[in-house]
Amino acid sequence: MSTATPRRVAVLGATGSIGGSTLDVIARHPERFRASVLVAHRNVEALVALCVAHRPELAIIADPAMESALARQLTAAGVRCEVASGPEAITTAAAGPLCDTVVAAIVGAAGLDSTLAAARAGKRLLLANKESIVMAGPLLLAALREGGGELVPVDSEHNAIFQCLPGGRPDLDAKGVRRLILTASGGPFRGRSRAELAGVTPAQACKHPNWVMGRKISVDSATLMNKGLEVIEAHHLFGAAPERIEVVVHPQSMIHSMVEYADGSVLAQLGNPDMRTAIAHALAWPERIEAGVAPLDLAACAPLAFEQPDLATFRCLALAFAALREGGDAPAILNAANEVAVEAFLAGALPFLSIADLVEGVLAELPAQPVVDVQTLRERDAQARSVARRKLRTAC
């Protein structure tokens, strides 16, 4: 990549943890990258602060009601850039001429349209929004083929697999790949029984032992649903059948994932638990750049431990595997029901252990249908959310 022409990067979800890590890496390499588009959900003050630091060409706030406040505060801060708002503006920017690289880090199903738009437009897509590929894996892969762009995963586990595979997404059989092994920290409740989890609070669930993340993904990590979504994502990203994807609990979070080959070799990607490693790799790929991450001290982090996940206690992982095996839009139904369940748990309206129960109930009520197009998928997503909310009201 020529240092004379920096990559212009759109950071969708700029005020979140992935966005912050991305902007940190970008700031370390101004000759290589420029944050040209910054997108936030509703946090105007945080977005303005980022615009002051990075001077984008376009700032977008997802909530249209906040646009005037954003424009007013940017003017007061002396920042001159375009201002826009709403989902359509985000999608247009992801496909537009102000960027050649898109970091898709909007949480949940809300990130689907902009992710697909970036893929169709041939951008380098740094995928941190796992829900997009979980919901619409076949549609996203078709959009990438149509646009001719490239996808580099940013989730630490999938980025690790990408690094351990020759060519990123090869024919697994042709390259002698036996299985993909996703590592899981086990979350804040590893080793606890169901009885011990009955009274878990949102604050406890959001306190991850190794990673600093948003509230929704922290709860998903605590239930192991996050790992289940990653299993579905790995299936689409790398063309691996469910039986060739395994999850192993690795509490130290130093090995981010592994690939086992037919000759018995297992390649692993190791590093400190810092998202800047995966982000720097994805931004600069196939080159390597400084990420600001401390060197890994192997002696200090030893010993490294591994164990099987407790699927009886953390049922969400088993439900994700079941949805993947069922196929069609079952993963989208799973994702929608889980988003409703996690929202209810964070609001104090659903016990921690009932998250899996609610997801299972929605999956049972809505058998899988083929993934046809985005509109049909959105209708099914809405239907799943409606069923989940009805079940919540009944339970209360």
N, C-alpha and C positions, 0 to 999 in steps of 0.2 A: 504494500500500500504506500503510495507516495505521500510523504509528509507535507508536500506543497498543497495538497487538497484534503483538509481534514474531513472525516466522515461527519455528516450532519445527523444528529441523533434526536429522535422524538422519544421522550420518556413519558409513557402513559402510566400514571400512578406515581408521579414524581415525589409526592410528600410521604409515601410509604417507605418501608424499610428497604425494599429492593431499589426504589427510586433514589433514596439517599445514598445507598452503596454505589449505584451506577454513576451518580453525579460526582461522588468522591473520586472514582477512577477517572472519569472524564477530566476533572480538574487537574489531575496529575499529568495529563498528556494533552495540553492545549494545542500542540502541533499536530496531533492525530485526530482529535475529536472535538466537536462543538455541540453543546446542547441547544438545538435550534427550536425545539418545541417542548414545552412543559405542560403537563396536564395534571390537574388535581380534582378531587371529588367536591368537597365543600370548604376546605380549609384555606380561606383567602389569605390570611396572614402568613401562613407557611409558604404558600405559593409565591406571594410577593417577595418574601425573603430569598427564595430560590432565584427568582427573576433578578433581584438586585445582584446576587452572586454570579449568575451565569449569563445574563443578558440574552435571553432567547429572542427569536424573531416572532414567536407566537406563544401566548399563554392562554390556556383554556381551562375554564372551571365547568365541571360537569353539570352543576345545578344552575339553570338559567337565572334563577332569582338572585344569584350572587354576582352576576356579571358586572353590574354597575358598580358594586363595591370594589371589585377587582380592578376595574378601569380607574376608579378614583384613587385607590391606594397606590397603584403603579405610577400614576401621574405625580402624586405627592412624593413618591420615593425617587422620582427622576428617571424612571425606566421608560424607554420608548420602545414599545413593541405592539404588535396586533393583539387584540383581545377578542375571545369568542367564548361561547358556552353551549352546553347541550351535547347529547350523544352524537347527533349528526355532525357537529363540528369536529368531534374527536375522530370519527370515522373518516371524514374528509381529510383531516390533517395526516392521518396514518397512511393514506394513499397518495398524498399530495407532494408537490415539488420541494417543500421545505425540509425534507429529510430523505436520507437513503437507508437509514437504519432505524428500526422501531423496537423499543423495549416495551413489551406487552406485559405490564405489571398491574393492570386494573384487577381488583379482586372480584372473583365470582363471575356469574354469567354475564354481567354488565360489560365484560371485556370482549365478548364474542365478535361483535360486528367490526370493531376496529382491528382485531387480530386477523379476521378474514380479509378485510380490505387491504391491510399491509401485505398479506400473502399474495393476493391477486395483483397487486401493483409491483411485485417483484422486488420488494425491499429485503434487506437482511433482517430477519425477524428473530429477535432475542426473546424466546418464549418463557415468561415467568408466570403467566396466567394459565395454570393447568386446567382450570375449568373449561376453557375454550376447546382444548383437544379432547377432554373427557366427554363433553357434550357432543362435539361435532368433529370427531377425529377424521372420518372419511371425507367430510366437506373441506376441512382444513388442508388435508393432503392434496385434494383435487385443486384447491386454490393455489397451493404452492407450485403444482405442476403447470397450472395455467399461467401464473405470473413469471415463472422461471427464476424466482428468488431462492434464498437459502434460509433454512431454519437452524439455529443453534440453540439448544436448550440451556436455560439459565438455572433451573432447579439444580441444586448441587448434585443430587443423585443421578439425574439424566445427563448432566454435563460430564459427570465422572464416567458414565458408560460411553458417551460420545467420545471421550478421550481414549478409552480403552478399546474401542472398535476401530478397525482399519477403514477409513473413509466415512466415518460417522454413522451412516445408515446402509450398511452393505447387505447383500444376501447372506443371512446368517449361516445357512447350510453351506454355501459356497466357501465361506471363510472359516468353517469348522467351529462355529460357536455352539456350545452345548446349552448354556443358560445364562441369563442375566440375573445378577444378585443385587437387589436393592437393600441398602442398609437403613435401619431405623434406630433412632436414639432410644425409643421406648417411651419418650415423653416424660412428663413429670410424675406419672403414676406407675411407672414400670415396677413390676413385682407385687403390686397390691392386688388383693382379692376383690371380688364384686362387693362383698359386704363392706369393705373399707372405702369403696367409692360411692356409697349411697348418698353421702352428704357433701360431696365435692362442690365447692363454690366456683363461680367464674374467675375470681382472682387466683385461686389455686390452679385452675386449669390453664390460665394464661401465663403461668410462671414456668417457662421452659428451662430445663437445666443447662442447655448449651447454646441455644439460638435466641436472638432478639427478633421477634416477629409481631405482626398485627394480631388482634384479638381473635379474628375468625380462624386464621391458619393455626394459631396456638391451640385453640380448642380442637381443631382437626388433628393436630399432632397428639393431643392428649387422648383422643379416642382411637387413634391409628387410622382414622378415615383419610388423613392426609397421605399416608402410605398407600392406602387403597386407591386413591385417585392417581398416585404416582405409578402404581401397577398398570392401570388403564392407559395412562400416558405413555409408559414404556412400550406397551403393546402397539400403539399407533406410531410412535416415533421410530421404533426399530424393527417393526414387523415381526415381533415375537409372539408366539402363541401363549396362552395363559399358563400352560404346563411348563413353559421354558422360562418363567419369571418366578423368582423366589425372593422372599423377604427374610432377612435375618436381623435380629436386634443387636446393635453394636453401641453400647451406652456412651462410649467416648467420642463418637462422631468425628473420628479422625480418618477412617476409611469411608469414603462417600458413596461408593458402590464398586461392584466388581463384575468382570466378565470371565466365565469359565469356558475353556476351549476343549475340543475333542481329545487333544493329547494330554489332558490333565492339567494344563497350565491355567492359572487364575491370575488375571491382571487386575490390579486394584489402583484406584487414584486416591492418594492420601493428601491431607492438608489440614491446617487449623480450621475450625468451624467459623468461617468468615465468607460471606457471600461474594465479597469482592474478587475472590479467586475465580469463581465460575463466570462472573460478569466480565472481568478483564479478559479471560480466555475467549468468551463469546464475542466481545467487541473487536478484538485484534485477530481472531482466528483467520488463517492458520499460523500467525505469528504469536509470540509470547511477549508480554509486557509486564512491567512492575505494577503490582496491585495495591501496595501498601500493607500487605499481610505479613505478619511476623513469620520467620522461618519455622518449620516444624521441628521441634526437639523430640526425637523419637525416644530417647532415654527418659525424658521427663513424663511422657504420656503413657509409657508402658506400665502395666501390661494391657494389651488390647483384648477385650472380652467379646464373646459372641454367644447368642442364645436364640432359641426359637420363639417367635411371638406367641403370646397367650391368646388364641383366637376365641376361647370360651369367655374370657373376661372382656376383651377388646373386640367386640363382634363386628364393628364397622369394617375392619379389614376383610373378614370373611364375606361380608355382604358385597364389598367391592369386587372380589374375585368372582362371586356368583353372578353379579351383573355383567361382568366382562364375558363370562362363559355364555350367558344368555344372549348377548349380542344385541344388535339393533340399537334402539334408543334407551335400553335399560340403564346404561351409564348416565345418560342425561337425567333420567328419572331419579336415580340415586343421588346425583349432585343437587338437583332442585330440592328434594326432600331434606337432604342434609343441610342445605343453606337455611331452610325454614327452621329446622330443629336447632341448629346452632344459635340462630338469632333468638329463638325462644329461651334457650338455656342461658344465654348472656343477659337476657331481660329478667331472669328469675322465674320464668313461666314453665320450665321443663327441667326435671332432674337430669343429672349427667348421664345416668345409665339408661334413661328413656330416649336418648338421642338415637341409639341403634334401633330401639323398638319402633320409633316413629318411621325411620327410614325403611325398615323391613315391612311395615304395614303398607306404606305407599307402593313399594315394589310389588307386593302381593296383589294389590288392587288394580295396578296398571301393568298388565303384561306387555312385554317388549313389542315394538313395531319397527319396521325398517326405517332407516334414516334416509329421507327423500330429499329434503331441502331445508333451508334455514327457517322459512315460515312455519312449516309443519313442526319442526323441532321446537320453535318458540311456543307454539300452541300446546305441545306436549309438556314443555317446561312449565307453562302457566297452569296446565291441568294438574301436574304433580304438586305444585305449590298450593293449589286450591284444596286438593285432597289432604295434604299435610296439615293445612290450617284447620280444615274441618275436624280432622282427628285430634288436633290440639284442643279445640273447643270441647269436643266430646270427653277428652281425658280430664279437662279441668272441671 
